[in-house]
Amino acid sequence: MANIKRLLTAIIMAAMIVLVSWGVTRISETQAHRPRAPLIVGMNDPQWTSNGYEQVSWGEGLNRFYRQTHLPWIAIDVVFAQTAPHSLIIHPVISLKAVNTAINEAEHLGLQVLIRPLIVLPHHVPEQTISFATTTASMRWFSHYWAVYSPFVRLGYQDHVGAISLGTELSGLQTGRSSQWNHLIDEAYTMAPKTVLLVSVNWSDLQYVSWMHNPHLAAIGVDAYFPLAHSTGNKDVEQIIHQWIVPKGPISALHKLHQVVGKPLWITEVGYPNRVNALVHPWKVSGPLNPDGALQANAYAAALAVALRHHYIQALFFYALGNGSYNPGNGAEEVLRQFEEH
């Protein structure tokens, strides 16, 4: 126990030193003297079953985590099932009642809520593969998609959530479909005019498309599973920060997108499993079983430091509570708690 406490103390001190020093280190003259708004920091807490958000255990887990970290935001996923990448059949896995329960429980704790749609395809096919060969087919898909998601957007607005995402990692529909996206964004704004609206793109598909300029879109979301190492093994906070900011690295890509679009970025999902390969393949659910809580904590601290330093990164959500090895261990929880306290 004494060794664990010493390890956590060392991690926290290293993270705090980096956060302070990073705040005064000059990366560019443009950003060196520019004040930034407070960074929104939250956690994803997805449920994959129809009544997961209604389970007593979900509320208890959220309550415990909030008491431990005092993070002010929580992201709640609204899961939909689609039968195939080219199918028009989409149906909600999670009910309005369950999402309403989750929002109410989170807001009762004083948490702000981001709701996000997530489309699940069979056989672990990624949602990025959803695409259509013709404009007519894609128009029909967007129509079906809005029909099933709009009740949740309306619910979110009625429940006063802090932000609503309108899409998650739909890379196959990202380009060549600007009229459909603009129509979807405009419809959502009509329904939820005072809510922050955004669309989340995948880290590997950060190209600019014209619908990102829609004035009703407040921010561009990014699911930021950038690889930050070529091999397993522990890295300290400064080493991980360096991988974020190297030329042609993650920050270079994010900065370019921000410059072109001229809107803040929300890191709507970034995750580091409690494993030795957390930086090599951060998106992989499976991998070596060797746990590495210190590496996970260092990755959390580095992500916070980098986000703080870049004013256009407005929010940062870590993945994910109750999700196997991605669940933050004691070290990562302590980094979050220390961040909120300072």
Secondary structure, 3 states (H helix, E strand, C coil): CHHHHHHHHHHHHHHHHHHHHHHHCCCCHHHHCCCCCCCEEEEECCCCCCCHHHCHHHHHHHHHHHHHHCCCEEEEEEEEEECCCCCCCEEECCCHHHHHHHHHHHHHCCCEEEEEEEEECHHHCCHHHCCCCCHHHHHHHHHHHHHHHHHHHHHHHHCCCCEEEEEECCHHHCCCCHHHHHHHHHHHHHHCCCCEEEEEEECCCCCCCHHHHCCCCCEEEEECCCCCCCCCCCCCHHHHHHHHHCCCCHHHHHHHHHHHHCCCEEEEEEECCCCCCCCCCCCCCCCCCCCCHHHHHHHHHHHHHHHHHCCCEEEEEEECCCCHHHCCCHHHHHHHHHHHHC
